[in-house]
Amino acid sequence: MALAWGVHSVHIADVADVRQMTAMACAVAEREHFATAGQTIVAIAGMPFGESGTTNLLRIATV
């Protein structure tokens, strides 16, 4: 994914649910200056969380 324009990959430690994952993604995007409040980001993850090879979730969120 790092070869695609505008994609920034971040590995996040264990999360409990999609809501927490989304909040962490928004916080990282803002902290690392990839997005500002009001902008839209796309978060991609795998469920169940922490299990390799399960990328099956795409979440669109507003920072």
C-alpha positions in Angstrom: 0.0 0.0 0.0 2.9 2.4 0.5 3.4 2.5 -3.2 0.1 4.1 -3.8 -0.1 7.9 -3.6 -1.6 9.2 -0.4 -1.4 5.9 1.5 0.3 5.9 4.9 0.5 2.6 6.7 0.5 2.5 10.5 0.5 -0.6 12.7 -1.6 0.0 15.8 -1.4 -2.2 19.0 -4.4 -4.3 20.0 -7.8 -2.6 20.0 -11.1 -3.8 21.4 -13.5 -2.8 18.7 -14.0 -0.9 15.4 -14.9 2.3 17.3 -11.6 2.3 19.1 -9.7 1.4 15.9 -11.3 4.3 14.1 -10.5 6.8 16.9 -6.9 5.7 17.0 -6.6 6.0 13.2 -8.0 9.6 13.3 -5.7 10.5 16.2 -2.6 9.1 14.3 -3.6 10.9 11.1 -4.0 14.2 12.9 -0.8 13.8 15.0 1.3 12.9 12.0 -0.1 15.7 10.0 -1.8 13.6 7.3 -5.2 15.0 8.1 -6.8 17.9 10.0 -10.1 18.2 11.8 -13.0 17.8 9.4 -11.0 15.8 6.7 -11.9 12.3 5.7 -9.6 9.3 6.1 -10.0 5.7 5.2 -8.9 3.0 7.7 -8.3 -0.6 6.6 -8.1 -3.4 9.1 -8.7 -7.1 9.6 -11.2 -8.7 11.9 -10.8 -10.4 14.2 -8.2 -7.9 15.3 -4.6 -9.2 15.7 -5.0 -12.2 13.4 -2.7 -12.2 10.4 -4.2 -12.3 6.9 -7.7 -11.1 7.7 -7.8 -7.7 6.0 -11.6 -7.4 5.5 -12.6 -4.1 6.9 -12.7 -0.6 5.3 -13.9 2.3 7.5 -14.4 5.8 6.2 -14.2 8.4 9.0 -14.0 12.1 9.6 -11.1 13.3 11.7 
